[in-house]
């Protein structure tokens, strides 16, 4: 998700970094440009974020449903480790209605996934999302994009997945890494800790070694995370592997 004002300052940096690791990358905007972007014919602005999401998923459903199994929605200030995303979704079947991301708890019985951290729909979840608007089961019922999408997922019986690793560490993150790994929390508890569906500590044990996403990443930070993810290696260090299995059934290295 991007917009005309963010092409040169945000989207171009995603194109130069983590987008290379995707099988298919689409840049969704209000208008079509030579960047290239897909024009969704929707006005820009926070109040129209959910309309953009609806139109984007409808476009993907019509043109790309048979070209992928999993569909990630990410804003233009999110860094994604695509290989770790593939690892996380490997525990689930794309032909079942799954919905993945950073699970928040208020407003909905089953919770909803943070829009900032990015969220993922299985092929069956995408089918149900589009069908929900065709049948009227889903509507544009809120300007809060992630809550509105979560409402549609709940109405269409799409299951929210637990994307934590076997040590209970989160893989999707609604803030930059620095916000999560600080040992001493701020005087007031961060708002996202009140929203978290699962109890998540701050400090080094907050984040999985196989983290998928970090939000509010801009410009040079994209390249820094790209380097740290794909190039920096501690000489002589060997990863340990846990023979246990995740809640969903996949082997999770720790």
C-alpha positions as CSV (number, residue, x, y, z in Angstrom):
1,X,0.0,0.0,0.0
2,X,1.4,3.3,-1.0
3,X,0.4,6.7,-2.5
4,X,1.6,9.3,-5.0
5,X,3.4,11.3,-2.2
6,X,5.3,8.3,-1.0
7,X,6.8,6.9,-4.2
8,X,10.2,8.5,-4.0
9,X,10.4,8.6,-0.2
10,X,9.1,5.1,0.7
11,X,8.0,2.7,-2.0
12,X,11.3,3.1,-3.9
13,X,13.2,1.8,-0.9
14,X,11.0,-1.2,-0.5
15,X,11.5,-2.0,-4.2
16,X,15.3,-1.8,-3.7
17,X,15.3,-4.1,-0.6
18,X,12.9,-6.7,0.6
19,X,10.5,-6.7,-2.4
20,X,13.1,-8.6,-4.3
21,X,12.4,-11.6,-2.1
22,X,8.7,-11.8,-3.0
23,X,7.4,-13.9,-5.9
24,X,5.0,-11.2,-6.9
25,X,5.0,-7.6,-5.7
26,X,2.2,-5.1,-6.5
27,X,2.3,-1.4,-5.4
28,X,-1.3,-0.3,-4.7
29,X,-2.1,3.4,-5.0
30,X,-5.0,5.7,-5.6
31,X,-3.8,6.3,-9.2
32,X,-1.8,4.4,-11.8
33,X,1.7,5.6,-12.4
34,X,4.8,4.5,-14.2
35,X,6.5,3.5,-10.9
36,X,4.6,1.1,-11.5
37,X,1.5,1.2,-9.4
38,X,-2.0,-0.3,-9.7
39,X,-4.6,2.6,-9.7
40,X,-7.4,1.7,-7.3
41,X,-9.6,4.7,-8.1
42,X,-9.9,5.5,-4.4
43,X,-9.1,8.8,-2.7
44,X,-6.0,9.1,-0.5
45,X,-6.2,9.7,3.2
46,X,-6.6,7.8,6.5
47,X,-10.4,7.7,6.2
48,X,-10.0,5.8,2.9
49,X,-7.4,3.2,4.0
50,X,-10.0,0.4,4.2
51,X,-11.4,1.3,0.8
52,X,-7.9,0.9,-0.6
53,X,-7.6,-2.5,1.1
54,X,-10.9,-3.7,-0.2
55,X,-10.2,-2.6,-3.8
56,X,-6.6,-4.0,-3.6
57,X,-7.8,-7.5,-2.5
58,X,-10.5,-7.5,-5.0
59,X,-7.9,-6.7,-7.7
60,X,-5.6,-9.4,-6.5
61,X,-8.5,-11.9,-6.3
62,X,-9.4,-11.1,-9.9
63,X,-5.9,-11.1,-11.4
64,X,-3.6,-13.2,-9.2
65,X,-5.7,-15.7,-7.2
66,X,-4.1,-18.7,-9.0
67,X,-0.6,-17.3,-9.0
68,X,0.1,-17.5,-5.2
69,X,-1.1,-19.3,-2.1
70,X,-0.6,-16.5,0.4
71,X,-1.3,-12.7,0.1
72,X,0.5,-10.2,2.3
73,X,-0.8,-6.7,2.8
74,X,2.0,-4.3,3.9
75,X,2.2,-0.5,4.1
76,X,5.1,1.4,2.6
77,X,6.8,1.8,5.9
78,X,7.1,-1.9,6.8
79,X,10.2,-4.1,6.5
80,X,9.5,-7.8,5.8
81,X,11.8,-10.8,6.0
82,X,10.0,-12.8,3.3
83,X,11.9,-16.0,3.9
84,X,10.7,-16.0,7.5
85,X,7.2,-15.3,6.3
86,X,7.3,-18.4,4.1
87,X,8.5,-20.4,7.1
88,X,5.7,-19.2,9.3
89,X,2.9,-19.9,6.7
90,X,4.4,-23.4,6.0
91,X,2.7,-24.6,9.1
92,X,-0.7,-23.8,7.6
93,X,-2.7,-24.9,4.6
94,X,-3.5,-22.1,2.0
95,X,-6.7,-24.0,1.1
96,X,-8.0,-23.4,4.7
97,X,-9.3,-20.0,5.9
98,X,-6.3,-18.6,7.8
99,X,-5.5,-15.0,8.7
100,X,-2.0,-14.2,10.1
101,X,-0.2,-11.2,11.7
102,X,0.2,-9.4,15.1
103,X,-2.9,-10.3,16.9
104,X,-4.6,-7.6,18.9
105,X,-7.4,-8.2,21.4
106,X,-10.0,-5.3,21.7
107,X,-13.2,-4.7,19.7
108,X,-13.7,-8.3,18.3
109,X,-14.3,-11.6,20.0
110,X,-11.5,-13.3,18.1
111,X,-9.3,-10.2,17.9
112,X,-7.8,-8.8,14.7
113,X,-4.4,-8.4,13.1
114,X,-2.5,-5.1,13.4
115,X,-2.5,-3.3,10.1
116,X,0.8,-1.7,10.8
117,X,2.6,-5.0,11.3
118,X,1.1,-6.3,8.0
119,X,-1.2,-9.2,7.7
120,X,-1.5,-12.3,5.5
121,X,-4.5,-14.0,4.0
122,X,-4.5,-17.6,2.8
123,X,-6.0,-18.2,-0.7
124,X,-9.2,-19.4,1.0
125,X,-9.3,-16.4,3.3
126,X,-9.0,-14.1,0.2
127,X,-11.8,-15.9,-1.5
128,X,-14.0,-15.5,1.6
129,X,-13.1,-11.8,1.9
130,X,-14.2,-11.0,-1.6
131,X,-17.3,-13.2,-1.2
132,X,-18.2,-11.3,2.0
133,X,-18.6,-8.1,0.0
134,X,-20.5,-9.8,-2.8
135,X,-23.0,-11.2,-0.3
136,X,-23.2,-8.2,2.0
137,X,-21.8,-10.1,4.9
138,X,-18.8,-7.7,4.9
139,X,-19.2,-4.0,4.6
140,X,-17.1,-0.8,5.0
141,X,-18.1,-0.5,8.6
142,X,-15.2,1.4,10.1
143,X,-12.4,3.8,9.0
144,X,-10.1,1.7,11.3
145,X,-8.8,-0.5,8.5
146,X,-7.4,-3.4,10.5
147,X,-10.5,-3.6,12.8
148,X,-12.8,-3.5,9.8
149,X,-10.9,-6.3,8.0
150,X,-10.9,-8.3,11.2
151,X,-14.6,-7.9,11.4
152,X,-15.0,-9.4,7.9
153,X,-12.6,-12.2,8.8
154,X,-14.7,-13.0,11.9
155,X,-18.0,-12.8,9.9
156,X,-16.6,-15.1,7.2
157,X,-15.2,-17.7,9.7
158,X,-11.6,-17.1,8.9
159,X,-9.4,-18.3,11.7
160,X,-6.7,-16.0,13.3
161,X,-3.5,-17.9,13.4
162,X,-1.0,-17.9,16.3
163,X,2.2,-16.8,14.7
164,X,4.4,-16.9,17.8
165,X,7.4,-19.3,17.9
166,X,7.7,-22.2,20.4
167,X,9.2,-19.8,23.0
168,X,6.2,-17.5,22.7
169,X,8.1,-14.8,20.9
170,X,6.3,-12.6,18.4
171,X,7.1,-12.6,14.6
172,X,5.0,-9.7,13.5
173,X,5.8,-6.3,15.0
174,X,3.8,-3.1,15.0
175,X,6.8,-0.9,15.8
176,X,10.6,-0.8,15.0
177,X,12.8,-3.3,16.6
178,X,14.2,-0.7,19.0
179,X,10.8,-0.3,20.6
180,X,10.5,-3.9,21.4
181,X,13.9,-5.0,22.6
182,X,14.6,-2.2,25.2
183,X,15.1,-3.9,28.6
184,X,13.6,-1.0,30.6
185,X,10.1,-0.1,29.4
186,X,8.9,3.5,29.4
187,X,7.1,4.9,32.5
188,X,3.8,4.1,30.9
189,X,3.1,0.7,29.4
190,X,3.2,1.0,25.6
191,X,-0.3,1.0,24.1
192,X,0.3,-2.0,21.9
193,X,1.0,-4.1,25.1
194,X,-2.6,-3.3,26.2
195,X,-3.8,-4.4,22.8
196,X,-1.7,-7.6,22.5
197,X,-3.8,-10.8,22.4
198,X,-0.8,-12.7,24.0
199,X,1.3,-11.4,26.9
200,X,4.6,-10.3,25.3
201,X,7.5,-9.0,27.4
202,X,9.7,-6.2,26.3
203,X,13.4,-6.9,26.0
204,X,15.5,-9.4,24.0
205,X,12.9,-12.1,24.5
206,X,10.2,-10.1,22.8
207,X,11.0,-11.0,19.3
208,X,11.5,-14.3,17.5
209,X,14.8,-15.0,15.8
210,X,12.6,-15.6,12.8
211,X,10.8,-12.3,12.9
212,X,8.7,-11.4,9.9
213,X,7.9,-7.7,10.0
214,X,8.7,-4.4,11.6
215,X,6.6,-1.2,11.2
216,X,7.6,2.5,10.9
217,X,10.7,1.7,9.0
218,X,11.8,4.6,6.7
219,X,14.5,5.3,4.1
220,X,18.0,4.3,5.3
221,X,16.5,2.0,8.0
222,X,15.3,-0.3,5.2
223,X,18.9,-0.7,4.0
224,X,20.2,-1.2,7.5
225,X,17.7,-4.0,8.2
226,X,18.5,-5.5,4.8
227,X,22.2,-5.7,5.7
228,X,21.6,-7.0,9.2
229,X,19.2,-9.7,7.9
230,X,21.0,-10.9,4.8
231,X,24.7,-10.1,5.4
232,X,25.8,-9.7,9.0
233,X,26.9,-13.0,10.5
234,X,28.7,-13.7,13.8
235,X,31.8,-15.7,13.0
236,X,31.9,-19.2,14.6
237,X,28.3,-19.0,16.0
238,X,26.0,-21.9,15.3
239,X,22.3,-21.8,15.7
240,X,20.6,-24.3,18.0
241,X,17.5,-26.2,16.8
242,X,14.6,-27.1,19.0
243,X,13.2,-30.6,18.2
244,X,9.8,-29.4,19.5
245,X,7.0,-28.3,17.3
246,X,4.9,-25.1,17.1
247,X,1.3,-24.9,18.0
248,X,0.4,-25.2,14.4
249,X,2.7,-28.1,13.8
250,X,5.9,-26.8,12.1
251,X,9.4,-27.3,13.4
252,X,10.7,-24.0,14.7
253,X,14.4,-23.3,15.1
254,X,15.2,-21.0,18.1
